[in-house]
């Protein structure tokens, strides 16, 4: 994918009638650094890129992947006004407008230390009933991961809400998720964990069975909880789905003892068997 950052930075600066010195003062760095960015001889940090994105009112995807000097893209910039104060954590715009609840996506940026930047956003994925997120979502932090850990594409770091995916995933944990293109839906691997956003704006995290067939079909959403009566499976049809995200990484401060949970269930079953045996003994004694 071509990187248009250098050309776009020069175009945006000149469109705002700013000198390199003006922009350097706004961003908080030396004039020579801006010149190096525009010549492509220096790479900006993730924080610097986010400042530029917020100031000029463009999306990070557009800044990195589109020639903003072309007429088709210039229209989007006509009403863009610089903010009064540049913040390192801007509100991220919706680059996938089909999502009714303003899902925010961001293209990878590699900072000067060679790490990929993944925004941590205030989206919650429900491990039970679908979670409705707020209309306006903000980046609350930034997660930096080695480039070997994250594939190319659109990624977010979001939070888990609910217990239906326990013991696999814990309530309050964090997921790094990658947006799947619709062309990828047909060949989604079965029995993997995905975050699914419906046309109603509900966000689920489930283990998914792929039953798509071209532009039709459905997926089956399953919980990992052993309590299937409280967390039943259900289907979502192709036409009811806005987005599907693949879960690539899971982070949690909770360390559940899966073996302990297993043995607790076995112990509970043994107790029930003992009670049943006792009841049968009582019934036999009454029949004598």
Buried (B, 14 or more C-beta within 10 A) or exposed (E): EEEBBBBBBBBBBEBBEBEBEBBBBBBEBEBEBBBBBBEEEBBBBBBBBBBBBBBBBBBBBBBBBBBBBEEEBEEBBEEEEEEEEBEBBBEBBBBBEEBBBBBBBBBBBBBEEEBBBBBBBBBBBBBBEBBEBEEEBBBEEBBBBEEEEBEEBBBBBBBBBBBBBBBBBBBBBBBBBBBBEEEEBEEBEEEEBBBBBBBEBBBBBBBBBBBBEEEEBBBBBBBBBEEEEEBEEEEBEBEBBBBBBBBBBBEBEEEEEEEEEEEEEEEEEEEEEEEEEEEEEEEEEEEE
